Amino acid sequence: MKPVAIITGGSSGIGRGIAVGLAKAGHNVVINFVPPLELAEQTRALVEDAGGEALLVEGDVSAGEDREHLLESTLNHFGRLDLLVSNAGVSVKHRGDLLDGDEVDFDRVISINLKGPYFLAAAAAKAMIELRDSGTVSTPRMVFVSSISAWAASPERGAYCVSKAGLHMVAQLFALRLAPEGIPVFEIAPGIIDTPMIAPAREKYIRLIADGLVPQGRLGTPEDIAKAVVAISRGDLDFSTGQVIHVDGGLEIRQL
């Protein structure tokens, strides 16, 4: 049977790239999405063109009942779960002065980017342990997609940075807890990736890259992230649990 991966936020951007990359590598995928359905259907078609089966499951990762529905739908349809990719994320609704932050928006960002992945990972881990013990899955794995914003401060979108810094610790915690269970856990920290999320500041980023911000001199692509996830899915990095994989063109390298 083909291995099965859940990708939260899988209908567009980085999530879509990961879904297609995993399908090309021989996976079936569960695409967790929020409306519009049209984007998720587009991703399903791309996955099918790449040779995989895609199950669409609508749901908000910040809601407990939606997380439960996502896992139940996956297991009922495919009977297994080999890889969880916690990718769903949102930025602040409006960039602005840190001193004028919106508390309601802060709660929204933290709930989706941090609380959701935390509790989804806990529930998925329990299912993975049962699947491993039954012999259905040999080595389940987890990936948390964080951001360079886990360490690179952007005061105009503070809630997003806080959520991604917290997600870094979530990955560390689960890597430590699940190591004895034989479940490797990884964090992928994308740099400036060319997706709809960066649209409000895309021209700014292009100028900064032209001025040398990114040593490799370009925006990243969802396919760059997908390659790292595929390597993890193959087991290439299983003895590196807890590691942060920077996919950022060298942006994290300190320079003088």
Helices and strands as residue ranges (DSSP letters): E 4-7, H 13-24, E 28-33, H 37-49, E 54-58, H 64-78, E 83-86, G 98-100, H 103-110, I 111-115, H 116-133, E 141-145, G 148-150, G 155-157, H 158-178, G 179-181, E 185-190, G 196-201, H 202-210, H 222-234, G 238-240, E 244-247
